[in-house]
Amino acid sequence: MPRFPNSAGERNLHSPTVAQLYRPAKAILTNTSCLQALNHFLGDGDLYALPVVDHLDIAHTLIDRHNFVEFFSRPFIREVHGKKSIANFMAHRPSGFKFSAPIIVDAGTSIDDVAQIIIGAGMQHMVSGFIVTRDNKYAGVANGHDLLNEITQRKQAELYYLAHHDQLTGIPNRMLFTDRLTQACREAMRLGTLVGLMFVDLDRFKQVNDSMGHRFGDQLLRAVTERLSACARDCDTVARLGGDEFAILIDNLKHADDADTFAQRIVDSMRQPFQVMGRELIISLSIGIAIYPRDDTEVGALLSKADAAMYEVKANGRNGFRAYIPGLSMYSLERMSLETDLRNALDNGELVLHYQPQVSLLNDQVVGVEALVRWQHARHGLISPAHFIPIAEESGQIIAIGKWILRQACVQHRAWLEIHQTPLRMAVNISALQFRQADFSREVRSIIDETGMDPYFLELELTESIVMQDVGTVLDTLQDLKQLGVRLAIDDFGTGFSSLSYLRRFPIDRLKIDQSFVRGIEQMPVNESIVRAIAALARSLSLEITAEGTETEAELALVRECKCNEAQGHRFARPMPAQEFLAWLDSYKRDYVIRDFFEPYAAALG
C-alpha cells in the first residue's frame, strides 16, 4: 500500500523560482499608440500593470494600470485618440504622475530572493508586479499577489512540516506517526491485512548523553535514524517519538512473524560500531512489537502494548526484541504518575535491594553479590528497575536513590558478616549523574565510616561512558576512591567505547562483559570472538573478568573456556531479597560440598 499523504499535503520545501509564477502576458512596443495601448491594457482585466518592450523584445518599463487609466480617461482624452506613442507620453508625463523603475528579474530567480527585492524596493510592487525575463528577453509578468500567495503557502507548508517532523532527525514525529498509523489500520481493516508496530528504545542512551554531552548524543541519534531507515522499506514509516524513543510502522504485513524477522534485522544492524565525532561505539536497542488487529484495534492501546513489550526486553537484559503477549505490565501508561510516586518511595520505605550471586569459574564458589534495586510499589507491586531507573535519572532522583543503595548495601554486608564469617564482595552500580557529583568520593568515605564497611569488599561498578568523559576529572575521582581501598569495575563492557590508553591509566580492577555478548554465545561465533578478545585484553592488563547474563550450561561452558574469572546470571540464581539469598547460599554450599565429594568417584566410574 502506498504511503498515505497527510491532510495538508506533503510539499517540497525548497525555494521555487519565479518561473512557476509568471504569465507570458502581451507587452506593448514603444511605438504603439496610446489608444492601442489603452485598449490592450483594458482588455487584459486581470493584469495590474502594462509591460513595455522595444523592438528587440527587451523590457523597458512597467506602467501601473490604475494610474494609466485614470490619467488618460480624464484630463487627456484627446491624447488617447491622438498619435502620440507611449514612449513620447512617458517622456512628457506631468509632474504629478508617479513612476518608479520596474523590477526586472530572471525566470530562474528564487521566490525568496524576489521577495527580498520587492521588500527592499517598496511594497507597491506587490500590486503592480514585476517583469520576468528569460535570456535577457521579455518573458512575462509576475503578479505580486501570486507571489504573496506562494510565500504564504510555503510558510504554511513549513509550519506543517515543523509540527509533524522531528527537528533533529527530519523524520516524522509522534503526531504524524500516529496519523499514519491510524490510516494504515483503517486500510488494513478494509483489506483484511496486518499492520506491524515497533516501539524502539536505545539502551543506556542516557548514560552516553550525560557523559559525552548533548552534541554527541544528537549526532548519535542522527546516525541511529539513518540505520533504522536503511532497514525499513519505502512503504514503512520510521518516526522519532521523543528522546531516544523511535517507532516503526510496518505497512502491509503479510504474516505476524515477519515483524520478528524485521526486528532481528534491526538488532543485527546495530552490531556494527557507530563512528561519532571521531569516536567509535556500539549501542544496542530494545524493541517491542504489537500487531494490528491481533493485539488491539485501537491505536493508543496498540502503542502502549508495543511499549510494554519493549520494557520487558529492557527488564530481561536489553539488546533484543519481544512481541506483545497478554498479561504484560502496562507501566508505560503511568510513567508520569510513577515519577511523583518515586519521590515518596524512599521516605515510605518502598525501595528494596535484591542480590545476585557472582561465582568463581576457578572453583565454583560464590565470591560476591551485586546489589540491584527494586521498587515495592503500593499499587503495582514489585517494579523492575528498567521501568523506574530511567525516570529517576531524568528527574535527578537517582542521586538520592544511589546514595541510599550504597548505604543499604554496606549495612547489609555488615549484617551478613555477623552471620557468615566468610565475607563476600559487594558490587554496587553507580549512575553517571551520581558519579559526577563534586563530593562523590567524600560521600563514599562517609558511608564507609558510618556503616563500618570494609572497603576492600566494596566494588563500585561504572559504565564505559562515565569514565570516558572529562578524563582528567574522572581519573582524579577514581584515584580518590582507590585511596579509600574500594575496588572499581567497568560494567557492561563492550557496549560503549573505550580507549586502551585510558583504560591502562585508570585504576580499574575488573571488566564485566555485557550480557548481550554472552546470551546465545554458542550460536553466534562473533559473540564468542568478542568475549575471547575482552578476556584476553583483561588478562593483558591484569584485570579480572566477569561474564554477565550467563543463563545456560552451554553459555557457562563457553565463558569458562574463554578464561573468564567469574560468571553471573540466571544459570546460578536470579536476584533475590537478602533473606532468600542467605537460604540460597546455604543450599548452594551444601550442593557444592556434595558435588566436590562425589565428583572424583563419578570420574573414576566413568
LOVO-571274 format. One record per residue (C-alpha): residue in one letter; x negated, y, z. Coordinates in steps of 0.05 Angstrom, whole numbers, padded with zeros to 5 digits, always signed. Example, Ala and Ser with C-alpha at 12.3 -4.5 7.8 and 13.67 -1.06 7.14 Angstrom:
BEGIN
a-00246-00090+00156 s-00273-00021+00143 
***
This chain:
BEGIN
m+00000+00000+00000 p-00029+00069-00017 r-00045+00119+00037 f+00015+00159+00059 p+00010+00233+00044 n+00020+00279+00103 s+00081+00323+00106 a+00044+00386+00086 g+00005+00353+00030 e-00070+00340+00033 r-00103+00398-00003 n-00173+00406-00029 l-00202+00458+00017 h-00260+00481-00026 s-00251+00552-00053 p-00215+00552-00121 t-00233+00601-00176 v-00194+00657-00209 a-00185+00611-00270 q-00128+00579-00230 l-00091+00645-00223 y-00096+00690-00285 r-00047+00693-00343 p-00071+00705-00414 a-00026+00767-00419 k-00027+00811-00481 a-00070+00872-00478 i-00065+00937-00518 l-00121+00963-00561 t-00148+01032-00551 n-00119+01053-00618 t-00048+01030-00601 s+00003+01086-00599 c+00033+01108-00533 l+00102+01085-00556 q+00077+01017-00576 a+00040+01011-00511 l+00101+01031-00470 n+00146+00983-00507 h+00096+00928-00497 f+00089+00945-00424 l+00164+00948-00411 g+00174+00883-00449 d+00129+00845-00401 g+00171+00859-00340 d+00132+00810-00296 l+00067+00848-00306 y+00045+00900-00255 a-00008+00933-00299 l-00029+00941-00371 p-00099+00919-00393 v-00133+00960-00447 v-00186+00928-00491 d-00227+00952-00551 h-00235+00920-00619 l-00287+00872-00591 d-00237+00846-00540 i-00277+00877-00484 a-00235+00902-00426 h-00240+00975-00410 t-00185+00993-00361 l-00123+00972-00326 i-00065+01021-00323 d-00017+01018-00265 r+00053+01002-00291 h+00092+01045-00243 n+00051+01108-00255 f+00050+01097-00330 v+00126+01092-00338 e+00141+01149-00291 f+00091+01194-00326 f+00117+01181-00397 s+00191+01177-00382 r+00198+01246-00351 p+00153+01304-00368 f+00122+01276-00431 i+00178+01245-00471 r+00152+01279-00534 e+00085+01247-00524 v+00116+01178-00522 h+00143+01186-00593 g+00081+01220-00618 k+00019+01192-00650 k-00029+01201-00592 s-00069+01140-00574 i-00075+01111-00505 a-00148+01129-00506 n-00132+01202-00521 f-00079+01202-00468 m-00126+01173-00416 a-00178+01224-00435 h-00128+01282-00426 r-00087+01256-00367 p-00063+01311-00319 s-00099+01322-00254 g-00041+01295-00214 f-00046+01226-00246 k-00089+01180-00203 f-00131+01128-00238 s-00185+01083-00209 a-00235+01039-00243 p-00208+00969-00256 i-00233+00906-00222 i-00261+00860-00275 v-00284+00791-00254 d-00306+00728-00290 a-00258+00668-00292 g-00308+00628-00252 t-00308+00675-00192 s-00283+00643-00128 i-00218+00665-00095 d-00256+00682-00032 d-00304+00728-00069 v-00247+00764-00107 a-00210+00774-00041 q-00272+00808-00012 i-00279+00851-00074 i-00207+00874-00071 i-00212+00889+00004 g-00275+00930-00009 a-00245+00968-00068 g-00179+00984-00035 m-00116+00944-00025 q-00078+00980-00082 h-00109+00928-00127 m-00066+00875-00094 v-00008+00908-00131 s-00039+00927-00198 g-00081+00864-00201 f-00147+00856-00238 i-00175+00836-00305 v-00205+00768-00316 t-00258+00756-00369 r-00290+00694-00398 d-00357+00701-00432 n-00351+00777-00422 k-00287+00779-00464 y-00217+00794-00440 a-00180+00731-00418 g-00120+00756-00380 v-00093+00790-00318 a-00091+00760-00248 n-00034+00782-00205 g-00053+00808-00136 h+00009+00776-00106 d-00011+00708-00134 l-00079+00718-00103 l-00047+00733-00036 n-00002+00673-00042 e-00062+00627-00058 i-00101+00654+00001 t-00040+00643+00046 q-00031+00572+00022 r-00105+00557+00032 k-00102+00585+00102 q-00041+00542+00117 a-00077+00482+00090 e-00138+00498+00132 l-00095+00505+00194 y-00062+00439+00179 y-00129+00406+00169 l-00155+00434+00234 a-00093+00409+00270 h-00097+00339+00241 h-00171+00324+00235 d-00227+00316+00285 q-00273+00376+00281 l-00337+00337+00298 t-00329+00278+00250 g-00279+00303+00199 i-00236+00240+00205 p-00162+00241+00225 n-00146+00258+00297 r-00094+00227+00343 m-00037+00268+00314 l-00049+00249+00241 f-00066+00177+00260 t-00001+00169+00298 d+00037+00197+00238 r+00004+00148+00191 l+00014+00090+00238 t+00088+00107+00243 q+00096+00109+00168 a+00056+00045+00159 c+00101+00009+00209 r+00163+00033+00174 e+00136+00008+00107 a+00116-00058+00139 m+00187-00066+00166 r+00215-00054+00097 l+00167-00103+00063 g+00163-00154+00119 t+00087-00147+00126 l+00040-00136+00185 v+00001-00075+00209 g-00062-00082+00250 l-00083-00032+00302 m-00152-00029+00333 f-00170+00012+00394 v-00246+00022+00394 d-00287+00049+00452 l-00363+00058+00454 d-00397+00021+00511 r-00434+00064+00561 f-00429+00126+00517 k-00420+00169+00579 q-00489+00149+00603 v-00521+00165+00536 n-00485+00232+00532 d-00504+00251+00604 s-00577+00231+00598 m-00593+00252+00527 g-00549+00313+00521 h-00485+00330+00484 r-00520+00347+00419 f-00549+00277+00417 g-00481+00248+00435 d-00448+00287+00379 q-00498+00261+00328 l-00487+00190+00353 l-00412+00197+00346 r-00421+00220+00274 a-00465+00160+00259 v-00415+00112+00291 t-00360+00144+00249 e-00398+00131+00185 r-00410+00058+00204 l-00337+00047+00223 s-00314+00079+00158 a-00362+00035+00119 c-00329-00027+00149 a-00258-00003+00132 r-00222-00009+00066 d-00198+00051+00026 c-00126+00039+00048 d-00145+00036+00122 t-00150+00096+00168 v-00206+00108+00217 a-00190+00162+00268 r-00222+00193+00329 l-00173+00198+00386 g-00220+00237+00431 g-00286+00230+00467 d-00316+00163+00448 e-00249+00131+00431 f-00232+00112+00360 a-00173+00077+00327 i-00167+00039+00262 l-00103+00027+00224 i-00107-00037+00182 d-00055-00029+00129 n-00020-00085+00091 l-00047-00140+00136 k-00031-00209+00108 h-00049-00251+00169 a-00058-00231+00242 d-00124-00269+00244 d-00151-00222+00190 a-00155-00168+00243 d-00202-00212+00284 t-00247-00221+00223 f-00247-00146+00213 a-00264-00134+00287 q-00322-00183+00284 r-00349-00147+00223 i-00349-00082+00262 v-00383-00114+00323 d-00436-00145+00278 s-00449-00079+00243 m-00468-00047+00309 r-00526-00094+00318 q-00568-00051+00272 p-00602+00005+00311 f-00580+00077+00302 q-00631+00129+00285 v-00610+00193+00321 m-00654+00255+00327 g-00718+00215+00320 r-00697+00162+00370 e-00674+00091+00358 l-00619+00059+00399 i-00568+00003+00398 i-00498+00016+00422 s-00441-00034+00425 l-00366-00028+00420 s-00306-00057+00456 i-00246-00068+00411 g-00173-00082+00430 i-00125-00107+00376 a-00049-00102+00371 i-00006-00127+00313 y+00059-00097+00288 p+00112-00125+00296 r+00085-00185+00333 d+00063-00147+00396 d+00112-00089+00393 t+00155-00049+00345 e+00146+00019+00380 v+00084+00058+00361 g+00069+00085+00431 a+00074+00016+00462 l+00031-00013+00406 l-00025+00037+00421 s-00020+00022+00496 k-00026-00052+00484 a-00086-00045+00439 d-00116+00000+00494 a-00102-00053+00547 a-00135-00107+00505 m-00196-00062+00497 y-00202-00053+00572 e-00201-00129+00581 v-00262-00131+00536 k-00295-00078+00579 a-00279-00118+00642 n-00309-00181+00613 g-00377-00156+00591 r-00363-00107+00533 n-00391-00115+00463 g-00333-00154+00433 f-00260-00154+00415 r-00195-00182+00440 a-00125-00186+00414 y-00068-00166+00460 i-00031-00222+00495 p+00029-00214+00540 g+00011-00201+00612 l-00049-00156+00602 s-00050-00099+00652 m-00028-00032+00622 y-00072+00012+00666 s-00086+00060+00609 l-00015+00086+00616 e-00030+00112+00685 r-00102+00138+00677 m-00081+00208+00695 s-00048+00186+00759 l-00106+00140+00774 e-00153+00199+00777 t-00110+00231+00831 d-00106+00165+00869 l-00180+00155+00863 r-00193+00219+00901 n-00160+00189+00962 a-00187+00118+00953 l-00249+00129+00995 d-00211+00162+01052 n-00158+00108+01050 g-00209+00052+01052 e-00186+00023+00985 l-00255+00013+00955 v-00288-00054+00969 l-00353-00087+00947 h-00358-00155+00914 y-00424-00191+00908 q-00451-00234+00852 p-00510-00281+00865 q-00576-00278+00827 v-00610-00345+00821 s-00684-00360+00811 l-00696-00405+00750 l-00761-00430+00781 n-00728-00467+00839 d-00652-00453+00831 q-00649-00417+00897 v-00606-00355+00908 v-00654-00297+00915 g-00609-00237+00911 v-00540-00207+00900 e-00513-00149+00860 a-00462-00104+00895 l-00403-00088+00850 v-00348-00041+00870 r-00274-00058+00864 w-00212-00017+00879 q-00156-00048+00920 h-00101-00002+00895 a-00038+00003+00937 r+00008-00009+00877 h-00035-00041+00823 g-00074-00089+00867 l-00148-00103+00852 i-00173-00058+00796 s-00235-00074+00756 p-00289-00021+00753 a-00281-00020+00677 h-00215+00017+00690 f-00235+00068+00742 i-00311+00079+00737 p-00303+00120+00672 i-00251+00163+00707 a-00298+00171+00767 e-00355+00193+00721 e-00313+00242+00681 s-00285+00274+00745 g-00351+00275+00782 q-00324+00230+00837 i-00378+00179+00820 i-00427+00217+00864 a-00387+00206+00928 i-00369+00135+00907 g-00441+00118+00891 k-00464+00143+00959 w-00411+00101+00993 i-00431+00039+00953 l-00504+00047+00971 r-00489+00056+01045 q-00439-00001+01047 a-00487-00048+01012 c-00542-00032+01062 v-00494-00043+01121 q-00472-00110+01092 h-00544-00131+01082 r-00558-00119+01156 a-00496-00157+01175 w-00516-00217+01133 l-00586-00215+01161 e-00559-00226+01231 i-00523-00289+01206 h-00574-00316+01156 q-00647-00308+01174 t-00669-00310+01102 p-00657-00242+01072 l-00631-00233+01001 r-00648-00177+00954 m-00590-00127+00949 a-00583-00095+00880 v-00542-00031+00873 n-00523+00005+00809 i-00539+00080+00806 s-00500+00125+00758 a-00534+00177+00715 l-00497+00234+00750 q-00517+00207+00818 f-00590+00198+00799 r-00596+00269+00772 q-00577+00300+00838 a-00636+00341+00864 d-00633+00307+00933 f-00622+00236+00909 s-00687+00207+00937 r-00675+00242+01004 e-00605+00214+01005 v-00632+00143+00994 r-00682+00154+01051 s-00626+00179+01097 i-00583+00118+01083 i-00641+00070+01095 d-00657+00104+01161 e-00584+00106+01181 t-00569+00032+01167 g-00636+00002+01185 m-00642-00030+01116 d-00710-00059+01099 p-00726-00020+01035 y-00765-00079+01007 f-00699-00117+00997 l-00663-00058+00965 e-00664-00055+00889 l-00635+00004+00851 e-00611-00011+00781 l-00617+00045+00729 t-00598+00045+00656 e-00647+00059+00599 s-00610+00123+00582 i-00622+00150+00653 v-00698+00141+00652 m-00708+00167+00581 q-00680+00237+00595 d-00726+00291+00623 v-00782+00240+00633 g-00824+00285+00678 t-00769+00296+00729 v-00747+00223+00725 l-00818+00199+00738 d-00824+00243+00800 t-00758+00215+00827 l-00779+00143+00813 q-00845+00154+00848 d-00810+00183+00908 l-00765+00122+00911 k-00825+00075+00905 q-00857+00111+00964 l-00796+00092+01004 g-00810+00019+00988 v-00749+00004+00946 r-00750-00037+00883 l-00729-00010+00815 a-00696-00046+00757 i-00674-00026+00686 d-00602-00051+00677 d-00572-00073+00611 f-00640-00072+00578 g-00638-00076+00502 t-00573-00038+00491 g-00604+00031+00495 f-00671+00058+00474 s-00739+00056+00507 s-00810+00078+00492 l-00862+00027+00511 s-00909+00082+00534 y-00857+00110+00582 l-00839+00040+00606 r-00912+00028+00624 r-00914+00094+00663 f-00851+00082+00703 p-00858+00043+00768 i-00806-00009+00747 d-00803-00078+00779 r-00750-00114+00736 l-00716-00114+00669 k-00645-00141+00665 i-00625-00167+00596 d-00556-00144+00577 q-00504-00199+00576 s-00486-00184+00504 f-00551-00217+00484 v-00541-00277+00530 r-00469-00294+00514 g-00466-00347+00459 i-00542-00345+00452 e-00544-00418+00429 q-00501-00399+00368 m-00538-00335+00350 p-00612-00342+00333 v-00621-00267+00331 n-00599-00262+00404 e-00648-00316+00424 s-00704-00278+00389 i-00685-00215+00426 v-00685-00250+00494 r-00752-00282+00479 a-00781-00215+00458 i-00756-00179+00520 a-00781-00235+00565 a-00850-00232+00532 l-00850-00156+00539 a-00834-00162+00613 r-00889-00212+00625 s-00940-00168+00589 l-00921-00111+00636 s-00920-00156+00698 l-00845-00145+00706 e-00793-00195+00729 i-00736-00211+00681 t-00663-00227+00697 a-00613-00253+00645 e-00544-00224+00659 g-00479-00257+00636 t-00503-00329+00639 e-00439-00368+00636 t-00451-00437+00606 e-00501-00494+00613 a-00526-00481+00542 e-00539-00408+00558 l-00574-00426+00622 a-00618-00476+00587 l-00639-00425+00534 v-00654-00367+00582 r-00695-00416+00623 e-00732-00437+00560 c-00744-00364+00544 k-00780-00359+00611 c-00732-00312+00646 n-00746-00309+00721 e-00674-00305+00743 a-00603-00311+00718 q-00537-00281+00739 g-00467-00297+00714 h-00405-00340+00719 r-00446-00403+00710 f-00463-00395+00783 a-00407-00352+00811 r-00362-00293+00798 p-00368-00231+00841 m-00338-00246+00910 p-00319-00208+00973 a-00371-00212+01029 q-00338-00268+01069 e-00325-00311+01007 f-00397-00301+00986 l-00422-00329+01052 a-00378-00391+01044 w-00402-00399+00972 l-00475-00391+00993 d-00469-00445+01046 s-00436-00492+00995 y-00489-00477+00943 k-00545-00490+00992 r-00514-00558+01011 d-00507-00577+00938 y-00578-00554+00925 v-00605-00597+00982 i-00567-00658+00959 r-00588-00647+00887 d-00660-00637+00908 f-00657-00702+00948 f-00626-00746+00894 e-00659-00718+00831 p-00724-00759+00839 y-00683-00823+00846 a-00639-00805+00788 a-00701-00793+00745 a-00730-00859+00767 l-00666-00896+00749 g-00669-00866+00680 
***
